[in-house]
Amino acid sequence: MDKMKEKESRETVKMPRTHIEGALYYATSRGDHNEDIFKDSHDFNTYLDLLKKYNEQYGFKLFSFVLMPNHLHLLIELKEGLTISAIMHDLNANYTKYFNGKYERKGHLFQERYKMVLLEKERYLVPVSIYIHLNPQILGLVADAKEYAYSSLPFYAGLRSADERFTFRDEAAEMSSCLNGGEYKDVLSAASRNENELLGKELSKKSILGSEAFIRKVREYVEMSKAAPVESAQQPGIEVTHPQRRFLLAGVMAVAVMGILTLSLYVIGVQARDKLNQELEKKEAQISARLAKDREFIHKDLEEKYQADMVSYQAMAKRLELEKQKVRTLEDKMDKGGVKQ
């Protein structure tokens, strides 16, 4: 019965995307149409550089990561005032700009929406981290997950190949406390394939994993978030008079009008930009055609000049050979005494 209630809670709770005490965010992004998003080592390292940049900029805790050829996994804990959406947007949008520029492509690189699961930290920190780190081994990219280069596992396994971009100091301390004195590499080696596969299915199907108390906490947080604006406008002891209502209404209307105006200007700007891009593409096509025509004309002109020069050269060579023949004939006559002194 309790399991049924927990299942129902998991399915009905709206997913918050901001900081919640004792919660982790498991996020995964996959290439559009399952295409590769990392084609060489420079691509992998560029994404890791971006991950480091936003890790330092936003100050979130990065417990685990792995970058696979066509998808990636991150295990993150937010700080107060930060959203998972901001992190994923900045990471994927900036990497898409790099990737499209490098490979001369346009459009989406990632599937439209990243997958996110809210986790109870105490219960799921270690198993989800293990699941992330075992991904390359499970999918057959390496025989041993510790050999995979683009993962946070080398740090937890105590290997020298650990990526120096990330220190994992605070994360490692929390991971160690959840292991109750055990070694991460030992837990990794002892991980059951069946348990790992079951966890993978849960992560792919559900949006929240945790105890009933954790689910209740998330629900309360969501309800408080919904009620906060209403409560702030109806605090006891504050009386809103009629003139104040009119002033507030005028302010709301002004904001709405400004919003509509801003949206209109944005749409006009987008349309103008698209029209400009079309004109630029048209001009570029015209210039390319003109250059191709000029190239063809120059090539033909040079070919004709070359042929004319070859004819002239052959005629001059023939004349020179005749002159040489005359000289040789004259020299023969002189040697025989045929020419008088």
ZISULJO-V282792 format. One record per residue. N is the residue number from 0. SS is DSSP state (H for helix, E for strand, C for the rest). PSI is psi in whole degrees, -180 to 180 (999 if undefined). Layout:
[[N | SS | PSI] [N | SS | PSI]]
This chain:
[[0 | C | -44] [1 | H | -37] [2 | H | -38] [3 | H | -42] [4 | H | -42] [5 | H | -41] [6 | H | -45] [7 | H | -41] [8 | H | -41] [9 | H | -34] [10 | H | -23] [11 | H | -20] [12 | C | 128] [13 | C | 137] [14 | C | 115] [15 | C | 148] [16 | C | 12] [17 | E | -178] [18 | C | 132] [19 | C | 129] [20 | C | 130] [21 | C | 19] [22 | E | 149] [23 | E | 158] [24 | E | 121] [25 | E | 120] [26 | E | 138] [27 | E | 139] [28 | E | 141] [29 | E | 149] [30 | E | 145] [31 | H | 132] [32 | H | 27] [33 | H | 23] [34 | C | 161] [35 | C | 138] [36 | C | -11] [37 | C | 118] [38 | C | -21] [39 | C | 178] [40 | H | -33] [41 | H | -37] [42 | H | -48] [43 | H | -47] [44 | H | -31] [45 | H | -43] [46 | H | -39] [47 | H | -36] [48 | H | -41] [49 | H | -40] [50 | H | -42] [51 | H | -44] [52 | H | -50] [53 | H | -24] [54 | H | -43] [55 | H | -39] [56 | H | -44] [57 | H | -22] [58 | C | 27] [59 | C | 161] [60 | E | 127] [61 | E | 102] [62 | E | -43] [63 | E | 152] [64 | E | 157] [65 | E | 136] [66 | E | 120] [67 | C | 164] [68 | C | -40] [69 | C | 6] [70 | E | 175] [71 | E | 158] [72 | E | 137] [73 | E | 143] [74 | E | 112] [75 | E | 145] [76 | E | 127] [77 | C | 162] [78 | C | 169] [79 | C | 132] [80 | C | -1] [81 | C | 145] [82 | E | 150] [83 | H | -31] [84 | H | -42] [85 | H | -42] [86 | H | -51] [87 | H | -37] [88 | H | -49] [89 | H | -42] [90 | H | -56] [91 | H | -35] [92 | H | -44] [93 | H | -34] [94 | H | -37] [95 | H | -41] [96 | H | -45] [97 | H | -49] [98 | H | -46] [99 | H | -38] [100 | H | -42] [101 | H | -43] [102 | C | 13] [103 | C | 54] [104 | C | 168] [105 | C | 164] [106 | C | -168] [107 | C | 141] [108 | C | -41] [109 | E | 158] [110 | C | 152] [111 | C | -40] [112 | C | 131] [113 | C | 153] [114 | E | 134] [115 | E | 138] [116 | E | 130] [117 | E | 128] [118 | E | 144] [119 | E | 119] [120 | H | -51] [121 | H | -36] [122 | H | -32] [123 | H | -3] [124 | H | -55] [125 | H | -53] [126 | H | -38] [127 | H | -36] [128 | H | -43] [129 | H | -45] [130 | H | -45] [131 | H | -48] [132 | H | -27] [133 | H | -7] [134 | H | -49] [135 | H | -35] [136 | H | -43] [137 | H | -38] [138 | C | 3] [139 | C | 17] [140 | C | -30] [141 | C | 156] [142 | C | -31] [143 | C | 125] [144 | H | -29] [145 | H | -15] [146 | H | -13] [147 | C | 130] [148 | C | -33] [149 | C | 63] [150 | E | 157] [151 | C | -2] [152 | H | -43] [153 | H | -34] [154 | H | -48] [155 | H | -25] [156 | C | -1] [157 | C | 31] [158 | C | 152] [159 | C | -21] [160 | C | 7] [161 | C | 137] [162 | C | 124] [163 | C | -8] [164 | C | -26] [165 | C | 139] [166 | C | -33] [167 | C | 28] [168 | H | -59] [169 | H | -39] [170 | H | -42] [171 | H | -38] [172 | H | -42] [173 | H | -37] [174 | H | -42] [175 | H | -40] [176 | H | -32] [177 | H | -20] [178 | C | -8] [179 | C | 46] [180 | C | -7] [181 | C | 170] [182 | C | 137] [183 | H | -44] [184 | H | -30] [185 | H | -42] [186 | H | -39] [187 | H | -47] [188 | H | -33] [189 | H | -3] [190 | C | 132] [191 | C | 133] [192 | H | -41] [193 | H | -44] [194 | H | -39] [195 | H | -40] [196 | H | -40] [197 | H | -41] [198 | H | -41] [199 | H | -40] [200 | H | -41] [201 | H | -43] [202 | H | -31] [203 | H | -25] [204 | H | -30] [205 | C | 160] [206 | C | -8] [207 | E | 136] [208 | E | 128] [209 | C | -180] [210 | C | 169] [211 | H | -37] [212 | H | -39] [213 | H | -44] [214 | H | -43] [215 | H | -42] [216 | H | -43] [217 | H | -42] [218 | H | -44] [219 | H | -39] [220 | H | -43] [221 | H | -44] [222 | H | -40] [223 | H | -39] [224 | H | -38] [225 | H | -41] [226 | H | -20] [227 | H | -48] [228 | H | -38] [229 | H | -44] [230 | H | -39] [231 | H | -28] [232 | H | -13] [233 | C | 42] [234 | C | 139] [235 | C | 143] [236 | C | -4] [237 | C | 117] [238 | C | 125] [239 | C | 116] [240 | C | 169] [241 | H | -48] [242 | H | -37] [243 | H | -37] [244 | H | -44] [245 | H | -41] [246 | H | -44] [247 | H | -42] [248 | H | -42] [249 | H | -40] [250 | H | -43] [251 | H | -44] [252 | H | -39] [253 | H | -42] [254 | H | -42] [255 | H | -45] [256 | H | -43] [257 | H | -39] [258 | H | -45] [259 | H | -43] [260 | H | -44] [261 | H | -42] [262 | H | -41] [263 | H | -45] [264 | H | -37] [265 | H | -45] [266 | H | -44] [267 | H | -42] [268 | H | -42] [269 | H | -44] [270 | H | -42] [271 | H | -40] [272 | H | -43] [273 | H | -41] [274 | H | -42] [275 | H | -42] [276 | H | -40] [277 | H | -43] [278 | H | -41] [279 | H | -42] [280 | H | -39] [281 | H | -46] [282 | H | -41] [283 | H | -39] [284 | H | -40] [285 | H | -44] [286 | H | -40] [287 | H | -42] [288 | H | -41] [289 | H | -44] [290 | H | -39] [291 | H | -41] [292 | H | -44] [293 | H | -40] [294 | H | -43] [295 | H | -42] [296 | H | -45] [297 | H | -43] [298 | H | -44] [299 | H | -41] [300 | H | -44] [301 | H | -37] [302 | H | -43] [303 | H | -42] [304 | H | -37] [305 | H | -43] [306 | H | -42] [307 | H | -42] [308 | H | -36] [309 | H | -41] [310 | H | -46] [311 | H | -41] [312 | H | -43] [313 | H | -40] [314 | H | -44] [315 | H | -39] [316 | H | -39] [317 | H | -43] [318 | H | -41] [319 | H | -38] [320 | H | -38] [321 | H | -42] [322 | H | -41] [323 | H | -38] [324 | H | -41] [325 | H | -44] [326 | H | -44] [327 | H | -39] [328 | H | -43] [329 | H | -41] [330 | H | -38] [331 | H | -41] [332 | H | -38] [333 | H | -38] [334 | H | -31] [335 | C | -2] [336 | C | 16] [337 | C | -11] [338 | C | 126] [339 | C | 146] [340 | C | 999]]
